[in-house]
Amino acid sequence: MTSLARTERQGQDTADLSPSVAARHACRNGMAHHTAGVANGFVQGNLAILPEKLAGAFHRFCQLNPKPCPIIGMSDVGDPRIPALGIDLDIRTDLPRYRIWRDGEILEEPTDITAHWRDDLVAFVLGCSFSFEEALLEEGLPIRHIERDVRVPMYRTNIACSPAGPFAGPMVVTMRPFKPANAIRAVQITSRFPSVHGAPVHIGLPEQIGIADLAKPDYGDPVPVEADEIPVFWACGVTPQSVIQAAKVPFAITHAPGLMLVTDLRNKALAVL
């Protein structure tokens, strides 16, 4: 039984809830598992929460770097709700795990940030590649980290993001291995989803984008690349965590990599073709 299934059996009955609402309620009841494959059909998002005085610069950073940082939702100042993304959605409780940052360092990784919430905070929700995985699976393309029930591997690269205010640094990417024919199909499929990272930013030799060892991801879990496969890399919404760390922002909150916000938006609604 998965962590989501276990927590759904605790407390309130989720049988009559949509998969997205059930996933958020499971987080409130202690589910702290990665969300790859959770609530299939629903958009998942990365999270970055910053004080209002830094929110403008971060918003500009996202506008300048739409591949890794596509904004799909943003809260009003001090409001933990983003109604456009979900019924009864509460940013403080509805992710499996968070990261609390001070001066570029991770202080803790709680499962609830209610005690850390402030009236000057602005929450940004960024598109996540988990959303286009549904389309890949529907086309019969295997996804290694889902098969193995681990977090997708993520790597810092030598691809520089366009700076804005204090925010600057390298792009973070996710990696999924495919056989060459499937890699071509994956490019075609994911190109339809620009608001959740779109087409890959690199295919093939990882050293060309500054990745020394695929077996040692900077975030997430390693997955094997077989001899007849090639690695395919997509821009990743963990990029803000890399730039928050580099900027030594006095205070910020993010999701823990791989443990995302499940929204009520439908993946298919994001397709442009």
C-alpha beads as a LAMMPS data file, in Angstrom:
LAMMPS data file: protein, C-alpha beads

273 atoms
272 bonds

1 atom types
1 bond types

-500.0 500.0 xlo xhi
-500.0 500.0 ylo yhi
-500.0 500.0 zlo zhi

Masses

1 110.0

Atoms # bond

1 1 1 0.000 0.000 0.000
2 1 1 1.359 3.440 -0.938
3 1 1 1.842 6.287 1.533
4 1 1 -1.058 8.118 -0.120
5 1 1 -3.357 5.116 0.274
6 1 1 -2.395 4.678 3.920
7 1 1 -3.038 8.287 4.826
8 1 1 -6.319 8.392 2.934
9 1 1 -7.587 5.648 5.223
10 1 1 -6.796 7.781 8.251
11 1 1 -9.186 10.489 9.422
12 1 1 -11.819 11.674 7.000
13 1 1 -13.126 9.547 4.183
14 1 1 -11.776 10.704 0.816
15 1 1 -13.905 8.377 -1.301
16 1 1 -16.139 11.175 -2.606
17 1 1 -13.321 13.648 -3.284
18 1 1 -11.598 14.240 -6.612
19 1 1 -8.077 12.745 -6.812
20 1 1 -6.523 16.210 -6.535
21 1 1 -8.468 17.194 -3.418
22 1 1 -7.845 13.747 -1.929
23 1 1 -4.099 14.197 -2.470
24 1 1 -4.105 17.540 -0.662
25 1 1 -6.154 16.119 2.208
26 1 1 -3.678 13.245 2.435
27 1 1 -0.878 15.795 2.871
28 1 1 -2.820 17.406 5.714
29 1 1 -3.062 13.960 7.308
30 1 1 0.669 13.260 7.138
31 1 1 1.420 11.937 3.655
32 1 1 5.102 12.799 3.052
33 1 1 5.821 10.751 -0.084
34 1 1 6.925 11.963 -3.519
35 1 1 4.019 12.855 -5.802
36 1 1 5.118 11.335 -9.119
37 1 1 2.108 9.428 -10.414
38 1 1 -0.228 10.849 -7.735
39 1 1 -3.640 12.183 -8.886
40 1 1 -3.080 11.330 -12.533
41 1 1 -4.630 13.895 -14.835
42 1 1 -4.102 16.849 -12.508
43 1 1 -1.443 19.545 -12.747
44 1 1 1.284 19.540 -10.107
45 1 1 3.348 22.564 -9.153
46 1 1 6.643 23.615 -7.631
47 1 1 6.469 26.147 -4.806
48 1 1 8.484 29.228 -3.923
49 1 1 7.381 31.591 -1.145
50 1 1 9.165 34.904 -0.600
51 1 1 8.659 38.152 1.326
52 1 1 6.796 40.851 -0.593
53 1 1 9.937 42.988 -0.898
54 1 1 11.588 40.241 -2.982
55 1 1 8.484 39.048 -4.819
56 1 1 8.781 41.594 -7.631
57 1 1 12.345 40.595 -8.467
58 1 1 11.450 36.909 -8.312
59 1 1 8.447 37.461 -10.578
60 1 1 10.774 39.165 -13.055
61 1 1 13.222 36.250 -12.781
62 1 1 10.419 33.852 -13.708
63 1 1 9.379 36.019 -16.653
64 1 1 12.949 36.024 -17.951
65 1 1 13.303 32.258 -17.469
66 1 1 9.993 30.705 -18.547
67 1 1 11.437 27.260 -19.305
68 1 1 12.455 26.418 -15.704
69 1 1 10.062 28.851 -13.987
70 1 1 6.637 28.923 -15.696
71 1 1 4.228 30.604 -13.267
72 1 1 0.841 28.870 -13.089
73 1 1 -0.392 30.573 -9.921
74 1 1 0.464 33.354 -7.483
75 1 1 -1.073 34.351 -4.164
76 1 1 -2.004 37.766 -2.879
77 1 1 0.323 39.108 -0.189
78 1 1 -0.226 37.245 3.067
79 1 1 -2.909 34.959 1.624
80 1 1 -2.124 31.205 1.699
81 1 1 -4.942 30.467 -0.743
82 1 1 -4.797 30.444 -4.542
83 1 1 -8.427 29.769 -5.538
84 1 1 -7.614 29.538 -9.247
85 1 1 -5.551 26.422 -8.522
86 1 1 -7.827 24.530 -6.192
87 1 1 -10.925 24.292 -4.064
88 1 1 -10.039 24.753 -0.389
89 1 1 -6.341 24.813 -1.306
90 1 1 -4.036 25.984 1.490
91 1 1 -0.382 26.504 0.596
92 1 1 0.587 26.051 4.267
93 1 1 -0.636 22.465 4.607
94 1 1 -1.247 20.921 1.191
95 1 1 2.223 19.769 0.121
96 1 1 3.896 16.614 1.459
97 1 1 7.024 18.424 2.630
98 1 1 8.537 21.911 2.578
99 1 1 11.937 23.523 2.974
100 1 1 12.527 26.536 5.241
101 1 1 15.446 28.681 4.018
102 1 1 17.402 31.335 5.925
103 1 1 20.365 33.120 4.369
104 1 1 20.653 30.442 1.697
105 1 1 20.667 27.502 4.102
106 1 1 17.974 24.891 4.704
107 1 1 16.905 25.092 8.350
108 1 1 14.290 22.351 8.366
109 1 1 11.922 20.341 6.181
110 1 1 8.501 20.389 7.873
111 1 1 5.265 18.883 6.587
112 1 1 3.261 21.972 7.607
113 1 1 4.347 25.626 7.434
114 1 1 1.464 27.230 9.328
115 1 1 3.821 28.249 12.140
116 1 1 6.175 29.885 9.607
117 1 1 3.530 31.798 7.669
118 1 1 3.723 35.610 7.704
119 1 1 1.507 38.445 6.517
120 1 1 4.171 39.674 4.065
121 1 1 4.632 36.405 2.146
122 1 1 3.802 35.799 -1.513
123 1 1 3.495 32.256 -2.878
124 1 1 4.444 31.355 -6.441
125 1 1 3.399 28.032 -7.980
126 1 1 5.454 26.984 -10.993
127 1 1 4.653 24.346 -13.584
128 1 1 6.063 20.852 -13.024
129 1 1 7.139 18.217 -15.531
130 1 1 5.076 15.617 -13.673
131 1 1 2.153 17.170 -15.561
132 1 1 3.370 16.101 -19.001
133 1 1 4.243 12.616 -17.764
134 1 1 0.598 11.633 -18.113
135 1 1 0.814 12.321 -21.854
136 1 1 4.057 10.331 -22.124
137 1 1 2.509 7.362 -20.343
138 1 1 -0.597 7.509 -22.529
139 1 1 1.678 7.116 -25.554
140 1 1 3.281 4.055 -24.001
141 1 1 6.595 5.697 -23.107
142 1 1 8.088 4.178 -19.938
143 1 1 9.178 6.585 -17.198
144 1 1 11.938 5.094 -15.110
145 1 1 11.443 6.940 -11.818
146 1 1 7.731 6.091 -11.803
147 1 1 8.494 2.437 -12.533
148 1 1 10.891 2.387 -9.579
149 1 1 8.719 4.533 -7.275
150 1 1 11.499 7.052 -6.618
151 1 1 11.913 10.791 -7.101
152 1 1 12.918 12.029 -10.539
153 1 1 16.681 12.786 -10.703
154 1 1 17.528 16.503 -10.883
155 1 1 20.863 18.144 -11.685
156 1 1 22.422 21.594 -11.612
157 1 1 23.811 22.492 -15.033
158 1 1 26.141 25.036 -16.619
159 1 1 23.165 26.648 -18.383
160 1 1 22.948 30.158 -16.945
161 1 1 19.587 31.691 -16.130
162 1 1 18.906 35.334 -16.955
163 1 1 19.377 37.304 -13.710
164 1 1 16.824 39.574 -12.027
165 1 1 17.654 41.510 -8.875
166 1 1 19.412 39.166 -6.432
167 1 1 18.275 36.067 -8.320
168 1 1 20.822 34.451 -10.631
169 1 1 22.413 31.080 -11.148
170 1 1 22.339 27.849 -13.142
171 1 1 19.306 26.041 -14.477
172 1 1 18.304 22.787 -12.795
173 1 1 17.075 19.976 -15.052
174 1 1 15.250 16.680 -14.664
175 1 1 16.418 13.580 -16.527
176 1 1 14.432 10.733 -18.048
177 1 1 16.136 7.998 -20.093
178 1 1 14.573 6.806 -23.343
179 1 1 15.478 4.703 -26.328
180 1 1 16.229 7.025 -29.291
181 1 1 12.867 6.573 -31.027
182 1 1 11.024 7.202 -27.773
183 1 1 13.203 10.249 -27.087
184 1 1 12.049 11.780 -30.374
185 1 1 8.446 11.051 -29.469
186 1 1 8.976 12.555 -26.001
187 1 1 10.188 15.790 -27.609
188 1 1 7.080 15.927 -29.778
189 1 1 4.722 15.254 -26.877
190 1 1 6.241 17.596 -24.308
191 1 1 6.499 20.457 -26.813
192 1 1 2.714 20.712 -26.446
193 1 1 3.044 21.705 -22.776
194 1 1 5.057 24.970 -22.567
195 1 1 3.501 25.963 -19.226
196 1 1 5.024 22.871 -17.570
197 1 1 8.549 23.194 -19.063
198 1 1 7.743 22.133 -22.626
199 1 1 10.355 20.485 -24.836
200 1 1 13.703 19.251 -23.471
201 1 1 16.608 21.677 -23.140
202 1 1 19.208 18.986 -23.919
203 1 1 19.447 15.441 -25.241
204 1 1 22.461 13.179 -24.963
205 1 1 25.866 13.796 -23.425
206 1 1 25.341 15.129 -19.883
207 1 1 28.855 16.588 -19.676
208 1 1 27.902 19.133 -22.336
209 1 1 25.632 20.818 -19.803
210 1 1 27.972 20.414 -16.852
211 1 1 26.696 17.158 -15.359
212 1 1 29.649 15.005 -14.315
213 1 1 27.858 11.870 -13.127
214 1 1 24.243 10.875 -13.766
215 1 1 24.459 8.488 -10.819
216 1 1 24.873 11.459 -8.460
217 1 1 21.919 13.834 -8.890
218 1 1 21.897 17.082 -6.915
219 1 1 18.261 16.450 -5.993
220 1 1 16.001 13.419 -6.197
221 1 1 17.119 9.839 -6.760
222 1 1 19.370 8.249 -9.393
223 1 1 17.877 5.983 -12.041
224 1 1 19.825 3.744 -14.437
225 1 1 20.340 4.626 -18.088
226 1 1 20.561 1.410 -20.087
227 1 1 23.081 0.851 -22.891
228 1 1 20.443 1.351 -25.599
229 1 1 19.040 4.534 -24.036
230 1 1 19.942 8.219 -24.066
231 1 1 19.327 10.748 -21.280
232 1 1 16.795 13.479 -22.019
233 1 1 16.832 16.658 -19.919
234 1 1 14.006 19.080 -19.188
235 1 1 14.149 22.446 -17.405
236 1 1 13.040 22.032 -13.800
237 1 1 11.104 24.106 -11.285
238 1 1 13.686 23.343 -8.601
239 1 1 15.791 26.045 -10.297
240 1 1 14.426 28.685 -7.849
241 1 1 15.869 26.721 -4.936
242 1 1 19.295 26.905 -6.539
243 1 1 19.067 30.681 -7.011
244 1 1 17.538 31.242 -3.555
245 1 1 20.525 29.392 -2.134
246 1 1 22.989 31.403 -4.233
247 1 1 21.335 34.728 -3.359
248 1 1 21.376 33.888 0.366
249 1 1 17.837 35.206 0.673
250 1 1 17.128 36.023 4.351
251 1 1 13.902 33.989 4.396
252 1 1 12.119 31.757 1.900
253 1 1 10.003 28.618 1.781
254 1 1 9.949 26.061 -1.034
255 1 1 8.644 22.565 -1.621
256 1 1 10.990 19.646 -1.003
257 1 1 12.133 18.427 -4.450
258 1 1 9.805 15.792 -5.857
259 1 1 7.061 16.486 -3.287
260 1 1 4.748 18.816 -5.138
261 1 1 1.477 20.715 -4.822
262 1 1 -1.382 18.887 -6.563
263 1 1 -3.820 21.397 -8.090
264 1 1 -7.337 21.065 -9.495
265 1 1 -6.171 22.098 -12.978
266 1 1 -6.286 19.401 -15.635
267 1 1 -3.109 18.425 -17.489
268 1 1 -4.958 18.264 -20.797
269 1 1 -6.073 21.881 -20.378
270 1 1 -2.425 22.972 -20.589
271 1 1 -1.798 21.392 -23.999
272 1 1 -1.429 23.960 -26.797
273 1 1 -1.955 21.527 -29.704

Bonds

1 1 1 2
2 1 2 3
3 1 3 4
4 1 4 5
5 1 5 6
6 1 6 7
7 1 7 8
8 1 8 9
9 1 9 10
10 1 10 11
11 1 11 12
12 1 12 13
13 1 13 14
14 1 14 15
15 1 15 16
16 1 16 17
17 1 17 18
18 1 18 19
19 1 19 20
20 1 20 21
21 1 21 22
22 1 22 23
23 1 23 24
24 1 24 25
25 1 25 26
26 1 26 27
27 1 27 28
28 1 28 29
29 1 29 30
30 1 30 31
31 1 31 32
32 1 32 33
33 1 33 34
34 1 34 35
35 1 35 36
36 1 36 37
37 1 37 38
38 1 38 39
39 1 39 40
40 1 40 41
41 1 41 42
42 1 42 43
43 1 43 44
44 1 44 45
45 1 45 46
46 1 46 47
47 1 47 48
48 1 48 49
49 1 49 50
50 1 50 51
51 1 51 52
52 1 52 53
53 1 53 54
54 1 54 55
55 1 55 56
56 1 56 57
57 1 57 58
58 1 58 59
59 1 59 60
60 1 60 61
61 1 61 62
62 1 62 63
63 1 63 64
64 1 64 65
65 1 65 66
66 1 66 67
67 1 67 68
68 1 68 69
69 1 69 70
70 1 70 71
71 1 71 72
72 1 72 73
73 1 73 74
74 1 74 75
75 1 75 76
76 1 76 77
77 1 77 78
78 1 78 79
79 1 79 80
80 1 80 81
81 1 81 82
82 1 82 83
83 1 83 84
84 1 84 85
85 1 85 86
86 1 86 87
87 1 87 88
88 1 88 89
89 1 89 90
90 1 90 91
91 1 91 92
92 1 92 93
93 1 93 94
94 1 94 95
95 1 95 96
96 1 96 97
97 1 97 98
98 1 98 99
99 1 99 100
100 1 100 101
101 1 101 102
102 1 102 103
103 1 103 104
104 1 104 105
105 1 105 106
106 1 106 107
107 1 107 108
108 1 108 109
109 1 109 110
110 1 110 111
111 1 111 112
112 1 112 113
113 1 113 114
114 1 114 115
115 1 115 116
116 1 116 117
117 1 117 118
118 1 118 119
119 1 119 120
120 1 120 121
121 1 121 122
122 1 122 123
123 1 123 124
124 1 124 125
125 1 125 126
126 1 126 127
127 1 127 128
128 1 128 129
129 1 129 130
130 1 130 131
131 1 131 132
132 1 132 133
133 1 133 134
134 1 134 135
135 1 135 136
136 1 136 137
137 1 137 138
138 1 138 139
139 1 139 140
140 1 140 141
141 1 141 142
142 1 142 143
143 1 143 144
144 1 144 145
145 1 145 146
146 1 146 147
147 1 147 148
148 1 148 149
149 1 149 150
150 1 150 151
151 1 151 152
152 1 152 153
153 1 153 154
154 1 154 155
155 1 155 156
156 1 156 157
157 1 157 158
158 1 158 159
159 1 159 160
160 1 160 161
161 1 161 162
162 1 162 163
163 1 163 164
164 1 164 165
165 1 165 166
166 1 166 167
167 1 167 168
168 1 168 169
169 1 169 170
170 1 170 171
171 1 171 172
172 1 172 173
173 1 173 174
174 1 174 175
175 1 175 176
176 1 176 177
177 1 177 178
178 1 178 179
179 1 179 180
180 1 180 181
181 1 181 182
182 1 182 183
183 1 183 184
184 1 184 185
185 1 185 186
186 1 186 187
187 1 187 188
188 1 188 189
189 1 189 190
190 1 190 191
191 1 191 192
192 1 192 193
193 1 193 194
194 1 194 195
195 1 195 196
196 1 196 197
197 1 197 198
198 1 198 199
199 1 199 200
200 1 200 201
201 1 201 202
202 1 202 203
203 1 203 204
204 1 204 205
205 1 205 206
206 1 206 207
207 1 207 208
208 1 208 209
209 1 209 210
210 1 210 211
211 1 211 212
212 1 212 213
213 1 213 214
214 1 214 215
215 1 215 216
216 1 216 217
217 1 217 218
218 1 218 219
219 1 219 220
220 1 220 221
221 1 221 222
222 1 222 223
223 1 223 224
224 1 224 225
225 1 225 226
226 1 226 227
227 1 227 228
228 1 228 229
229 1 229 230
230 1 230 231
231 1 231 232
232 1 232 233
233 1 233 234
234 1 234 235
235 1 235 236
236 1 236 237
237 1 237 238
238 1 238 239
239 1 239 240
240 1 240 241
241 1 241 242
242 1 242 243
243 1 243 244
244 1 244 245
245 1 245 246
246 1 246 247
247 1 247 248
248 1 248 249
249 1 249 250
250 1 250 251
251 1 251 252
252 1 252 253
253 1 253 254
254 1 254 255
255 1 255 256
256 1 256 257
257 1 257 258
258 1 258 259
259 1 259 260
260 1 260 261
261 1 261 262
262 1 262 263
263 1 263 264
264 1 264 265
265 1 265 266
266 1 266 267
267 1 267 268
268 1 268 269
269 1 269 270
270 1 270 271
271 1 271 272
272 1 272 273
